[in-house]
Amino acid sequence: MAGRFAPRPRTTPRGPVTLPTAPATQNVPAATQTTPPRTTTPALSTVPGTQTAAPTPTTQAPHTTPTPTPTPPPADGLRRHWTPPDGAPYDLGLALGPLRRGSGDPTFFAATDGTIWRASRTPAGPATLRAAHHHGGAVEAQAWGPGAEWLLDHLPDLLGASDDPGTFTPRHRAVLAAHRNRPGLRLCRTNLVLESLIPSVLEQKVTTVEAYRAWRLLVRKYGEPAPGPAATRLHVMPDPRTWAMIPSWEWHKAGVDAKRSSTILRAVRVARRLEEATAMEPEQAAARLQLIPGIGPWTAAEVIQRTNGAPDAVTVGDLHLPGIVGHALAGNRDADDEEMLELLAPYAGHRHRAVRLILLSGHTPARRAPRMPLRNFAGM
């Protein structure tokens, strides 16, 4: 055993190790010195956003016809004008106001001069819209991004061209006064479902402060900067795939419970089928939306009022709306949905318009209880 584990004898002497030195370089005539040829890399494209490509192989690839790419819009955006029919009065802020989800909405900004900025995700891609009153009652619009042309093609619908307020007749003093004071009210039509559906689901059975906060946090974190000059202020909401990939704890940190987040996840999985509702009649569109578990009459009405410009879509199941309508039309602040619908029956075909005017009139009952407390889901 001792011989098996005995150390091997050292084969080199102790002391410093001397490395062999190379012979001194001799002066060689220039004609006999050989230098390997230098290789140069072909110049690469310097277009921002491109990646360094590998050197081109010696064998040529078969000739293929390049795919044409869409021409990007100019730096100052595409432009379009829209004039209200017959010179009717028009209020841009009233038309687009329902699309705003709180003062901190990352997809909507109203400037002090009345200009409206919106960021949308269209079927053609993200886009930014700027709309402002122009001389002669017209509205001037500019758009940037891949979806700019789509937005401008649907600009008349968005501004209320498909709405027909001329057939509306006020039946109550409060509605008549609001109608006279707000002659420029028109109902918008976005033709985009998800951008109205997701924030409406976030507003289910919570305070508006909680819902607006959740929308703001999620869009800023998972959306993308809006194209054009508003990139530092506006964000485009995430696409359906990104919504579906948001982790559960991020919904929790934003204050969204599992019921609402699950409803949104079910909706984005069939986003294409839901977007088809914009081409349907309001009743059919509401039925299509309510096929998704978690979407009921309240949410469906809130959506089609914006996406389809439905003038008769009444929001039922709301905590405060029946009392507001009952107080304004009959002096009954304790009205329920059934009584509210009875009071709105004379406005058949324009019940949503009548509700908008009641809300604009300021005839709301005084509060009798403190506001609902804000819940902190992130701290649970």
Short mmCIF file of the C-alpha atoms (twelve columns), coordinates in Angstrom:
data_MODEL
# 
_entry.id   MODEL 
# 
loop_
_atom_site.group_PDB 
_atom_site.id 
_atom_site.type_symbol 
_atom_site.label_atom_id 
_atom_site.label_alt_id 
_atom_site.label_comp_id 
_atom_site.label_asym_id 
_atom_site.label_seq_id 
_atom_site.Cartn_x 
_atom_site.Cartn_y 
_atom_site.Cartn_z 
_atom_site.pdbx_PDB_model_num 
ATOM 1   C CA . MET A 1   0.000   0.000  0.000   1 
ATOM 2   C CA . ALA A 2   2.856   2.360  0.778   1 
ATOM 3   C CA . GLY A 3   4.384   1.887  -2.681  1 
ATOM 4   C CA . ARG A 4   1.049   2.511  -4.366  1 
ATOM 5   C CA . PHE A 5   0.568   5.956  -2.863  1 
ATOM 6   C CA . ALA A 6   4.204   7.023  -2.728  1 
ATOM 7   C CA . PRO A 7   4.964   10.320 -4.503  1 
ATOM 8   C CA . ARG A 8   6.566   10.106 -7.893  1 
ATOM 9   C CA . PRO A 9   10.206  11.182 -8.115  1 
ATOM 10  C CA . ARG A 10  10.746  14.735 -9.462  1 
ATOM 11  C CA . THR A 11  12.107  14.616 -13.002 1 
ATOM 12  C CA . THR A 12  13.146  18.267 -13.273 1 
ATOM 13  C CA . PRO A 13  15.653  20.039 -11.071 1 
ATOM 14  C CA . ARG A 14  14.489  22.641 -8.576  1 
ATOM 15  C CA . GLY A 15  15.090  26.292 -9.361  1 
ATOM 16  C CA . PRO A 16  13.856  28.899 -11.814 1 
ATOM 17  C CA . VAL A 17  12.599  27.714 -15.155 1 
ATOM 18  C CA . THR A 18  14.306  29.302 -18.156 1 
ATOM 19  C CA . LEU A 19  12.155  29.635 -21.276 1 
ATOM 20  C CA . PRO A 20  13.852  29.297 -24.663 1 
ATOM 21  C CA . THR A 21  14.340  32.595 -26.423 1 
ATOM 22  C CA . ALA A 22  13.550  33.150 -30.069 1 
ATOM 23  C CA . PRO A 23  16.477  34.054 -32.318 1 
ATOM 24  C CA . ALA A 24  16.931  37.726 -33.010 1 
ATOM 25  C CA . THR A 25  15.138  39.006 -36.053 1 
ATOM 26  C CA . GLN A 26  17.474  39.693 -38.894 1 
ATOM 27  C CA . ASN A 27  17.144  42.465 -41.414 1 
ATOM 28  C CA . VAL A 28  15.402  40.905 -44.375 1 
ATOM 29  C CA . PRO A 29  15.220  42.749 -47.664 1 
ATOM 30  C CA . ALA A 30  11.824  44.314 -48.339 1 
ATOM 31  C CA . ALA A 31  11.365  42.167 -51.370 1 
ATOM 32  C CA . THR A 32  11.514  39.014 -49.289 1 
ATOM 33  C CA . GLN A 33  9.126   40.118 -46.517 1 
ATOM 34  C CA . THR A 34  5.637   38.728 -46.947 1 
ATOM 35  C CA . THR A 35  2.658   40.348 -45.309 1 
ATOM 36  C CA . PRO A 36  -0.708  38.592 -45.284 1 
ATOM 37  C CA . PRO A 37  -3.256  40.551 -47.325 1 
ATOM 38  C CA . ARG A 38  -5.615  42.775 -45.289 1 
ATOM 39  C CA . THR A 39  -9.304  41.946 -45.524 1 
ATOM 40  C CA . THR A 40  -11.901 44.660 -45.419 1 
ATOM 41  C CA . THR A 41  -15.514 44.228 -44.308 1 
ATOM 42  C CA . PRO A 42  -18.087 45.636 -46.747 1 
ATOM 43  C CA . ALA A 43  -19.771 48.790 -45.553 1 
ATOM 44  C CA . LEU A 44  -23.051 48.087 -43.735 1 
ATOM 45  C CA . SER A 45  -26.245 50.079 -43.721 1 
ATOM 46  C CA . THR A 46  -26.338 52.913 -41.200 1 
ATOM 47  C CA . VAL A 47  -30.127 53.142 -41.064 1 
ATOM 48  C CA . PRO A 48  -31.178 53.412 -37.383 1 
ATOM 49  C CA . GLY A 49  -32.579 50.224 -35.983 1 
ATOM 50  C CA . THR A 50  -30.767 47.845 -38.380 1 
ATOM 51  C CA . GLN A 51  -28.447 45.125 -37.083 1 
ATOM 52  C CA . THR A 52  -24.971 44.279 -38.301 1 
ATOM 53  C CA . ALA A 53  -25.283 41.554 -40.894 1 
ATOM 54  C CA . ALA A 54  -22.831 38.771 -41.633 1 
ATOM 55  C CA . PRO A 55  -20.577 39.107 -44.725 1 
ATOM 56  C CA . THR A 56  -22.294 38.247 -47.956 1 
ATOM 57  C CA . PRO A 57  -21.571 34.650 -48.999 1 
ATOM 58  C CA . THR A 58  -19.802 34.044 -52.278 1 
ATOM 59  C CA . THR A 59  -22.744 32.113 -53.692 1 
ATOM 60  C CA . GLN A 60  -25.552 34.357 -54.802 1 
ATOM 61  C CA . ALA A 61  -29.067 33.686 -53.582 1 
ATOM 62  C CA . PRO A 62  -31.773 33.202 -56.188 1 
ATOM 63  C CA . HIS A 63  -33.369 36.424 -57.351 1 
ATOM 64  C CA . THR A 64  -36.550 37.291 -55.459 1 
ATOM 65  C CA . THR A 65  -38.873 40.224 -55.881 1 
ATOM 66  C CA . PRO A 66  -38.600 42.493 -52.804 1 
ATOM 67  C CA . THR A 67  -41.761 42.923 -50.785 1 
ATOM 68  C CA . PRO A 68  -42.993 46.505 -51.092 1 
ATOM 69  C CA . THR A 69  -43.061 48.366 -47.774 1 
ATOM 70  C CA . PRO A 70  -45.692 51.003 -47.022 1 
ATOM 71  C CA . THR A 71  -44.534 54.561 -47.366 1 
ATOM 72  C CA . PRO A 72  -44.246 56.113 -43.905 1 
ATOM 73  C CA . PRO A 73  -46.277 59.254 -43.294 1 
ATOM 74  C CA . PRO A 74  -44.419 62.556 -43.444 1 
ATOM 75  C CA . ALA A 75  -42.904 64.040 -40.317 1 
ATOM 76  C CA . ASP A 76  -45.791 66.456 -39.921 1 
ATOM 77  C CA . GLY A 77  -48.337 63.620 -40.302 1 
ATOM 78  C CA . LEU A 78  -51.143 63.008 -42.731 1 
ATOM 79  C CA . ARG A 79  -53.868 65.646 -42.775 1 
ATOM 80  C CA . ARG A 80  -57.611 65.603 -43.225 1 
ATOM 81  C CA . HIS A 81  -60.477 68.054 -42.700 1 
ATOM 82  C CA . TRP A 82  -64.064 67.395 -41.713 1 
ATOM 83  C CA . THR A 83  -66.932 69.875 -41.729 1 
ATOM 84  C CA . PRO A 84  -70.194 69.261 -39.813 1 
ATOM 85  C CA . PRO A 85  -73.137 68.841 -42.181 1 
ATOM 86  C CA . ASP A 86  -75.235 71.908 -42.984 1 
ATOM 87  C CA . GLY A 87  -73.025 74.114 -40.860 1 
ATOM 88  C CA . ALA A 88  -74.500 72.664 -37.665 1 
ATOM 89  C CA . PRO A 89  -72.834 73.638 -34.363 1 
ATOM 90  C CA . TYR A 90  -70.175 71.221 -33.242 1 
ATOM 91  C CA . ASP A 91  -68.246 70.721 -30.002 1 
ATOM 92  C CA . LEU A 92  -65.121 68.579 -30.378 1 
ATOM 93  C CA . GLY A 93  -64.636 68.172 -26.636 1 
ATOM 94  C CA . LEU A 94  -68.183 66.886 -26.104 1 
ATOM 95  C CA . ALA A 95  -67.878 64.417 -28.964 1 
ATOM 96  C CA . LEU A 96  -64.594 62.845 -27.865 1 
ATOM 97  C CA . GLY A 97  -64.901 63.406 -24.117 1 
ATOM 98  C CA . PRO A 98  -66.360 59.934 -23.343 1 
ATOM 99  C CA . LEU A 99  -63.154 58.351 -24.679 1 
ATOM 100 C CA . ARG A 100 -61.092 59.866 -21.879 1 
ATOM 101 C CA . ARG A 101 -60.461 57.676 -18.836 1 
ATOM 102 C CA . GLY A 102 -59.562 60.227 -16.205 1 
ATOM 103 C CA . SER A 103 -57.260 63.221 -16.240 1 
ATOM 104 C CA . GLY A 104 -54.172 60.983 -16.356 1 
ATOM 105 C CA . ASP A 105 -55.303 58.803 -19.261 1 
ATOM 106 C CA . PRO A 106 -52.094 57.888 -21.154 1 
ATOM 107 C CA . THR A 107 -54.035 57.502 -24.425 1 
ATOM 108 C CA . PHE A 108 -55.873 60.860 -24.340 1 
ATOM 109 C CA . PHE A 109 -54.823 64.467 -23.831 1 
ATOM 110 C CA . ALA A 110 -56.911 67.631 -24.079 1 
ATOM 111 C CA . ALA A 111 -54.888 70.819 -24.492 1 
ATOM 112 C CA . THR A 112 -55.992 74.141 -23.043 1 
ATOM 113 C CA . ASP A 113 -56.765 75.474 -26.532 1 
ATOM 114 C CA . GLY A 114 -59.303 72.667 -27.149 1 
ATOM 115 C CA . THR A 115 -57.005 70.455 -29.227 1 
ATOM 116 C CA . ILE A 116 -57.518 66.734 -28.660 1 
ATOM 117 C CA . TRP A 117 -54.694 64.169 -28.873 1 
ATOM 118 C CA . ARG A 118 -55.454 60.441 -28.967 1 
ATOM 119 C CA . ALA A 119 -53.322 57.311 -29.275 1 
ATOM 120 C CA . SER A 120 -55.032 54.225 -30.720 1 
ATOM 121 C CA . ARG A 121 -54.154 50.737 -31.865 1 
ATOM 122 C CA . THR A 122 -55.835 50.315 -35.224 1 
ATOM 123 C CA . PRO A 123 -56.006 47.214 -37.441 1 
ATOM 124 C CA . ALA A 124 -53.139 48.790 -39.419 1 
ATOM 125 C CA . GLY A 125 -50.996 49.427 -36.336 1 
ATOM 126 C CA . PRO A 126 -50.496 52.116 -33.692 1 
ATOM 127 C CA . ALA A 127 -51.358 55.702 -34.533 1 
ATOM 128 C CA . THR A 128 -51.667 59.146 -32.990 1 
ATOM 129 C CA . LEU A 129 -54.440 61.599 -33.858 1 
ATOM 130 C CA . ARG A 130 -54.499 65.329 -33.297 1 
ATOM 131 C CA . ALA A 131 -57.843 67.074 -33.849 1 
ATOM 132 C CA . ALA A 132 -58.600 70.771 -33.486 1 
ATOM 133 C CA . HIS A 133 -61.258 73.252 -34.522 1 
ATOM 134 C CA . HIS A 134 -60.446 75.041 -37.760 1 
ATOM 135 C CA . HIS A 135 -61.775 78.160 -39.431 1 
ATOM 136 C CA . GLY A 136 -65.347 77.980 -40.681 1 
ATOM 137 C CA . GLY A 137 -66.457 75.339 -38.188 1 
ATOM 138 C CA . ALA A 138 -64.328 72.577 -39.719 1 
ATOM 139 C CA . VAL A 139 -62.141 70.171 -37.769 1 
ATOM 140 C CA . GLU A 140 -58.529 69.752 -38.860 1 
ATOM 141 C CA . ALA A 141 -56.906 66.405 -38.075 1 
ATOM 142 C CA . GLN A 142 -53.341 65.120 -38.296 1 
ATOM 143 C CA . ALA A 143 -52.248 61.530 -37.791 1 
ATOM 144 C CA . TRP A 144 -48.930 59.742 -37.384 1 
ATOM 145 C CA . GLY A 145 -47.851 56.118 -37.344 1 
ATOM 146 C CA . PRO A 146 -48.643 52.953 -39.327 1 
ATOM 147 C CA . GLY A 147 -52.355 53.342 -38.556 1 
ATOM 148 C CA . ALA A 148 -52.527 57.038 -39.521 1 
ATOM 149 C CA . GLU A 149 -54.372 56.450 -42.780 1 
ATOM 150 C CA . TRP A 150 -56.868 54.122 -41.073 1 
ATOM 151 C CA . LEU A 151 -57.612 56.741 -38.418 1 
ATOM 152 C CA . LEU A 152 -58.181 59.459 -40.989 1 
ATOM 153 C CA . ASP A 153 -60.373 57.215 -43.117 1 
ATOM 154 C CA . HIS A 154 -62.613 56.733 -40.062 1 
ATOM 155 C CA . LEU A 155 -62.330 60.334 -38.902 1 
ATOM 156 C CA . PRO A 156 -65.921 61.324 -39.825 1 
ATOM 157 C CA . ASP A 157 -67.339 58.463 -37.743 1 
ATOM 158 C CA . LEU A 158 -65.080 59.365 -34.831 1 
ATOM 159 C CA . LEU A 159 -66.225 62.980 -34.889 1 
ATOM 160 C CA . GLY A 160 -69.919 62.067 -35.088 1 
ATOM 161 C CA . ALA A 161 -70.758 62.245 -38.789 1 
ATOM 162 C CA . SER A 162 -72.883 59.084 -38.562 1 
ATOM 163 C CA . ASP A 163 -74.869 60.519 -35.645 1 
ATOM 164 C CA . ASP A 164 -78.243 62.144 -36.354 1 
ATOM 165 C CA . PRO A 165 -79.222 64.478 -33.516 1 
ATOM 166 C CA . GLY A 166 -81.822 66.223 -35.682 1 
ATOM 167 C CA . THR A 167 -84.503 63.662 -34.845 1 
ATOM 168 C CA . PHE A 168 -84.121 64.162 -31.090 1 
ATOM 169 C CA . THR A 169 -86.935 65.982 -29.264 1 
ATOM 170 C CA . PRO A 170 -86.539 66.969 -25.578 1 
ATOM 171 C CA . ARG A 171 -89.498 66.022 -23.360 1 
ATOM 172 C CA . HIS A 172 -88.367 67.396 -19.982 1 
ATOM 173 C CA . ARG A 173 -87.184 70.804 -18.842 1 
ATOM 174 C CA . ALA A 174 -83.789 69.565 -17.668 1 
ATOM 175 C CA . VAL A 175 -83.157 67.835 -20.986 1 
ATOM 176 C CA . LEU A 176 -84.413 70.842 -22.974 1 
ATOM 177 C CA . ALA A 177 -82.124 73.238 -21.096 1 
ATOM 178 C CA . ALA A 178 -79.098 71.002 -21.614 1 
ATOM 179 C CA . HIS A 179 -79.977 70.558 -25.281 1 
ATOM 180 C CA . ARG A 180 -80.059 74.328 -25.780 1 
ATOM 181 C CA . ASN A 181 -76.840 74.878 -23.849 1 
ATOM 182 C CA . ARG A 182 -74.981 72.074 -25.638 1 
ATOM 183 C CA . PRO A 183 -76.092 72.297 -29.274 1 
ATOM 184 C CA . GLY A 184 -72.794 70.862 -30.518 1 
ATOM 185 C CA . LEU A 185 -73.190 67.453 -28.902 1 
ATOM 186 C CA . ARG A 186 -72.622 64.526 -31.283 1 
ATOM 187 C CA . LEU A 187 -72.011 60.879 -30.425 1 
ATOM 188 C CA . CYS A 188 -68.674 59.511 -31.556 1 
ATOM 189 C CA . ARG A 189 -68.030 56.134 -33.164 1 
ATOM 190 C CA . THR A 190 -64.500 54.701 -32.839 1 
ATOM 191 C CA . ASN A 191 -64.954 51.388 -34.727 1 
ATOM 192 C CA . LEU A 192 -62.469 49.865 -32.253 1 
ATOM 193 C CA . VAL A 193 -63.739 47.465 -29.591 1 
ATOM 194 C CA . LEU A 194 -60.811 46.532 -27.356 1 
ATOM 195 C CA . GLU A 195 -59.773 50.097 -26.574 1 
ATOM 196 C CA . SER A 196 -63.230 50.657 -25.041 1 
ATOM 197 C CA . LEU A 197 -63.848 47.149 -23.724 1 
ATOM 198 C CA . ILE A 198 -60.745 46.758 -21.555 1 
ATOM 199 C CA . PRO A 199 -61.148 50.014 -19.577 1 
ATOM 200 C CA . SER A 200 -64.866 49.292 -19.208 1 
ATOM 201 C CA . VAL A 201 -64.098 45.911 -17.654 1 
ATOM 202 C CA . LEU A 202 -61.620 47.607 -15.323 1 
ATOM 203 C CA . GLU A 203 -64.474 49.882 -14.168 1 
ATOM 204 C CA . GLN A 204 -66.721 47.004 -13.121 1 
ATOM 205 C CA . LYS A 205 -67.916 47.402 -9.506  1 
ATOM 206 C CA . VAL A 206 -65.054 49.659 -8.404  1 
ATOM 207 C CA . THR A 207 -64.625 53.399 -8.038  1 
ATOM 208 C CA . THR A 208 -63.568 55.360 -11.079 1 
ATOM 209 C CA . VAL A 209 -60.376 56.362 -9.263  1 
ATOM 210 C CA . GLU A 210 -59.350 52.695 -8.926  1 
ATOM 211 C CA . ALA A 211 -60.288 51.890 -12.512 1 
ATOM 212 C CA . TYR A 212 -58.478 54.897 -13.981 1 
ATOM 213 C CA . ARG A 213 -55.381 54.094 -11.939 1 
ATOM 214 C CA . ALA A 214 -55.303 50.492 -13.190 1 
ATOM 215 C CA . TRP A 215 -55.728 51.589 -16.818 1 
ATOM 216 C CA . ARG A 216 -52.975 54.183 -16.433 1 
ATOM 217 C CA . LEU A 217 -50.462 51.803 -14.844 1 
ATOM 218 C CA . LEU A 218 -51.029 48.926 -17.266 1 
ATOM 219 C CA . VAL A 219 -50.946 51.018 -20.438 1 
ATOM 220 C CA . ARG A 220 -47.813 52.897 -19.421 1 
ATOM 221 C CA . LYS A 221 -45.968 49.724 -18.460 1 
ATOM 222 C CA . TYR A 222 -47.030 47.389 -21.259 1 
ATOM 223 C CA . GLY A 223 -48.031 49.788 -24.034 1 
ATOM 224 C CA . GLU A 224 -45.682 51.643 -26.359 1 
ATOM 225 C CA . PRO A 225 -44.942 55.324 -26.952 1 
ATOM 226 C CA . ALA A 226 -47.364 56.893 -29.390 1 
ATOM 227 C CA . PRO A 227 -46.032 57.688 -32.869 1 
ATOM 228 C CA . GLY A 228 -45.332 61.285 -33.781 1 
ATOM 229 C CA . PRO A 229 -44.661 64.332 -31.636 1 
ATOM 230 C CA . ALA A 230 -46.681 63.124 -28.633 1 
ATOM 231 C CA . ALA A 231 -44.437 60.149 -27.827 1 
ATOM 232 C CA . THR A 232 -43.314 61.619 -24.501 1 
ATOM 233 C CA . ARG A 233 -46.893 62.110 -23.274 1 
ATOM 234 C CA . LEU A 234 -49.113 59.478 -24.898 1 
ATOM 235 C CA . HIS A 235 -48.940 55.695 -25.035 1 
ATOM 236 C CA . VAL A 236 -50.681 53.211 -27.316 1 
ATOM 237 C CA . MET A 237 -52.406 50.451 -25.393 1 
ATOM 238 C CA . PRO A 238 -50.885 46.924 -25.650 1 
ATOM 239 C CA . ASP A 239 -51.868 44.554 -28.420 1 
ATOM 240 C CA . PRO A 240 -53.975 41.464 -27.554 1 
ATOM 241 C CA . ARG A 241 -50.945 39.191 -27.237 1 
ATOM 242 C CA . THR A 242 -49.252 41.538 -24.779 1 
ATOM 243 C CA . TRP A 243 -52.424 41.792 -22.680 1 
ATOM 244 C CA . ALA A 244 -52.528 37.995 -22.548 1 
ATOM 245 C CA . MET A 245 -48.896 37.807 -21.376 1 
ATOM 246 C CA . ILE A 246 -49.243 40.173 -18.394 1 
ATOM 247 C CA . PRO A 247 -48.348 38.178 -15.246 1 
ATOM 248 C CA . SER A 248 -50.960 37.744 -12.544 1 
ATOM 249 C CA . TRP A 249 -48.950 39.692 -9.989  1 
ATOM 250 C CA . GLU A 250 -48.865 42.741 -12.277 1 
ATOM 251 C CA . TRP A 251 -52.666 42.773 -12.401 1 
ATOM 252 C CA . HIS A 252 -52.607 42.545 -8.606  1 
ATOM 253 C CA . LYS A 253 -50.148 45.453 -8.295  1 
ATOM 254 C CA . ALA A 254 -52.409 47.544 -10.536 1 
ATOM 255 C CA . GLY A 255 -55.372 46.875 -8.239  1 
ATOM 256 C CA . VAL A 256 -57.232 44.515 -10.589 1 
ATOM 257 C CA . ASP A 257 -58.828 41.458 -9.002  1 
ATOM 258 C CA . ALA A 258 -58.807 38.024 -10.585 1 
ATOM 259 C CA . LYS A 259 -62.394 38.282 -11.852 1 
ATOM 260 C CA . ARG A 260 -61.770 41.380 -13.977 1 
ATOM 261 C CA . SER A 261 -58.352 40.284 -15.204 1 
ATOM 262 C CA . SER A 262 -59.764 36.878 -16.221 1 
ATOM 263 C CA . THR A 263 -62.527 38.614 -18.183 1 
ATOM 264 C CA . ILE A 264 -59.955 40.690 -20.068 1 
ATOM 265 C CA . LEU A 265 -57.834 37.617 -20.802 1 
ATOM 266 C CA . ARG A 266 -60.865 35.792 -22.219 1 
ATOM 267 C CA . ALA A 267 -61.707 38.799 -24.374 1 
ATOM 268 C CA . VAL A 268 -58.248 39.328 -25.902 1 
ATOM 269 C CA . ARG A 269 -58.094 35.672 -26.953 1 
ATOM 270 C CA . VAL A 270 -61.023 36.306 -29.311 1 
ATOM 271 C CA . ALA A 271 -60.180 39.935 -30.094 1 
ATOM 272 C CA . ARG A 272 -60.689 39.536 -33.836 1 
ATOM 273 C CA . ARG A 273 -64.225 38.212 -33.400 1 
ATOM 274 C CA . LEU A 274 -65.091 40.973 -30.960 1 
ATOM 275 C CA . GLU A 275 -63.851 43.657 -33.347 1 
ATOM 276 C CA . GLU A 276 -66.416 42.388 -35.849 1 
ATOM 277 C CA . ALA A 277 -69.111 43.856 -33.599 1 
ATOM 278 C CA . THR A 278 -68.401 47.351 -34.948 1 
ATOM 279 C CA . ALA A 279 -70.105 46.387 -38.219 1 
ATOM 280 C CA . MET A 280 -73.222 45.025 -36.469 1 
ATOM 281 C CA . GLU A 281 -76.387 46.657 -35.270 1 
ATOM 282 C CA . PRO A 282 -76.091 47.763 -31.624 1 
ATOM 283 C CA . GLU A 283 -78.315 44.945 -30.318 1 
ATOM 284 C CA . GLN A 284 -76.315 42.305 -32.176 1 
ATOM 285 C CA . ALA A 285 -73.039 43.898 -31.123 1 
ATOM 286 C CA . ALA A 286 -74.086 43.823 -27.459 1 
ATOM 287 C CA . ALA A 287 -75.077 40.165 -27.799 1 
ATOM 288 C CA . ARG A 288 -71.679 39.344 -29.339 1 
ATOM 289 C CA . LEU A 289 -69.837 40.995 -26.447 1 
ATOM 290 C CA . GLN A 290 -71.959 39.256 -23.812 1 
ATOM 291 C CA . LEU A 291 -70.885 35.849 -25.109 1 
ATOM 292 C CA . ILE A 292 -67.710 36.408 -23.083 1 
ATOM 293 C CA . PRO A 293 -68.169 35.350 -19.424 1 
ATOM 294 C CA . GLY A 294 -67.782 38.408 -17.239 1 
ATOM 295 C CA . ILE A 295 -69.281 40.849 -19.775 1 
ATOM 296 C CA . GLY A 296 -72.862 41.763 -18.975 1 
ATOM 297 C CA . PRO A 297 -75.369 44.410 -20.068 1 
ATOM 298 C CA . TRP A 298 -73.573 47.225 -18.207 1 
ATOM 299 C CA . THR A 299 -70.211 46.607 -19.879 1 
ATOM 300 C CA . ALA A 300 -71.739 45.923 -23.296 1 
ATOM 301 C CA . ALA A 301 -73.674 49.203 -23.241 1 
ATOM 302 C CA . GLU A 302 -70.612 51.191 -22.155 1 
ATOM 303 C CA . VAL A 303 -68.675 49.726 -25.078 1 
ATOM 304 C CA . ILE A 304 -71.141 50.046 -27.945 1 
ATOM 305 C CA . GLN A 305 -71.964 53.627 -26.949 1 
ATOM 306 C CA . ARG A 306 -68.397 54.412 -28.037 1 
ATOM 307 C CA . THR A 307 -67.572 51.804 -30.667 1 
ATOM 308 C CA . ASN A 308 -70.874 51.876 -32.563 1 
ATOM 309 C CA . GLY A 309 -72.100 55.346 -31.668 1 
ATOM 310 C CA . ALA A 310 -75.340 53.788 -30.414 1 
ATOM 311 C CA . PRO A 311 -77.724 56.624 -29.422 1 
ATOM 312 C CA . ASP A 312 -80.237 54.292 -27.757 1 
ATOM 313 C CA . ALA A 313 -77.873 52.107 -25.697 1 
ATOM 314 C CA . VAL A 314 -78.802 52.692 -22.042 1 
ATOM 315 C CA . THR A 315 -76.413 51.670 -19.277 1 
ATOM 316 C CA . VAL A 316 -78.347 49.446 -16.857 1 
ATOM 317 C CA . GLY A 317 -76.942 47.981 -13.674 1 
ATOM 318 C CA . ASP A 318 -75.124 51.181 -12.712 1 
ATOM 319 C CA . LEU A 319 -74.970 52.144 -9.060  1 
ATOM 320 C CA . HIS A 320 -75.649 55.864 -9.510  1 
ATOM 321 C CA . LEU A 321 -77.244 56.416 -12.928 1 
ATOM 322 C CA . PRO A 322 -80.877 55.456 -12.073 1 
ATOM 323 C CA . GLY A 323 -80.889 57.896 -9.172  1 
ATOM 324 C CA . ILE A 324 -79.451 60.683 -11.331 1 
ATOM 325 C CA . VAL A 325 -82.019 60.162 -14.089 1 
ATOM 326 C CA . GLY A 326 -84.858 59.765 -11.597 1 
ATOM 327 C CA . HIS A 327 -83.856 62.928 -9.764  1 
ATOM 328 C CA . ALA A 328 -83.571 64.987 -12.962 1 
ATOM 329 C CA . LEU A 329 -86.803 63.806 -14.597 1 
ATOM 330 C CA . ALA A 330 -89.112 62.953 -11.680 1 
ATOM 331 C CA . GLY A 331 -87.479 64.204 -8.504  1 
ATOM 332 C CA . ASN A 332 -86.896 60.632 -7.302  1 
ATOM 333 C CA . ARG A 333 -83.313 60.009 -6.339  1 
ATOM 334 C CA . ASP A 334 -84.133 56.451 -5.270  1 
ATOM 335 C CA . ALA A 335 -85.213 55.279 -8.713  1 
ATOM 336 C CA . ASP A 336 -84.061 51.864 -9.906  1 
ATOM 337 C CA . ASP A 337 -83.330 50.569 -13.401 1 
ATOM 338 C CA . GLU A 338 -86.980 49.793 -14.116 1 
ATOM 339 C CA . GLU A 339 -88.150 53.301 -13.260 1 
ATOM 340 C CA . MET A 340 -85.246 54.823 -15.152 1 
ATOM 341 C CA . LEU A 341 -86.241 52.960 -18.312 1 
ATOM 342 C CA . GLU A 342 -89.844 54.113 -17.895 1 
ATOM 343 C CA . LEU A 343 -88.740 57.746 -17.607 1 
ATOM 344 C CA . LEU A 344 -86.541 57.382 -20.701 1 
ATOM 345 C CA . ALA A 345 -89.256 55.687 -22.772 1 
ATOM 346 C CA . PRO A 346 -90.304 58.969 -24.521 1 
ATOM 347 C CA . TYR A 347 -86.739 59.182 -25.868 1 
ATOM 348 C CA . ALA A 348 -86.821 55.796 -27.604 1 
ATOM 349 C CA . GLY A 349 -84.087 55.754 -30.196 1 
ATOM 350 C CA . HIS A 350 -82.138 58.464 -28.326 1 
ATOM 351 C CA . ARG A 351 -82.124 57.266 -24.717 1 
ATOM 352 C CA . HIS A 352 -78.344 57.368 -24.457 1 
ATOM 353 C CA . ARG A 353 -78.325 60.911 -25.856 1 
ATOM 354 C CA . ALA A 354 -80.923 61.929 -23.260 1 
ATOM 355 C CA . VAL A 355 -78.753 60.472 -20.488 1 
ATOM 356 C CA . ARG A 356 -75.705 62.355 -21.796 1 
ATOM 357 C CA . LEU A 357 -77.657 65.612 -21.702 1 
ATOM 358 C CA . ILE A 358 -78.925 64.890 -18.172 1 
ATOM 359 C CA . LEU A 359 -75.363 64.308 -16.998 1 
ATOM 360 C CA . LEU A 360 -74.259 67.531 -18.701 1 
ATOM 361 C CA . SER A 361 -77.118 69.485 -17.125 1 
ATOM 362 C CA . GLY A 362 -75.707 69.201 -13.628 1 
ATOM 363 C CA . HIS A 363 -79.047 68.062 -12.146 1 
ATOM 364 C CA . THR A 364 -77.557 65.428 -9.875  1 
ATOM 365 C CA . PRO A 365 -78.734 64.642 -6.342  1 
ATOM 366 C CA . ALA A 366 -76.612 65.704 -3.384  1 
ATOM 367 C CA . ARG A 367 -74.483 63.035 -1.762  1 
ATOM 368 C CA . ARG A 368 -75.881 61.400 1.359   1 
ATOM 369 C CA . ALA A 369 -72.956 59.126 2.195   1 
ATOM 370 C CA . PRO A 370 -69.167 59.300 2.004   1 
ATOM 371 C CA . ARG A 371 -67.368 58.013 -1.049  1 
ATOM 372 C CA . MET A 372 -66.492 54.356 -1.232  1 
ATOM 373 C CA . PRO A 373 -63.054 53.705 0.274   1 
ATOM 374 C CA . LEU A 374 -60.208 52.945 -2.113  1 
ATOM 375 C CA . ARG A 375 -58.917 49.405 -1.826  1 
ATOM 376 C CA . ASN A 376 -55.217 48.612 -1.946  1 
ATOM 377 C CA . PHE A 377 -54.938 45.245 -3.684  1 
ATOM 378 C CA . ALA A 378 -51.157 45.485 -3.824  1 
ATOM 379 C CA . GLY A 379 -51.022 45.539 -0.043  1 
ATOM 380 C CA . MET A 380 -53.207 42.457 0.422   1 
# 
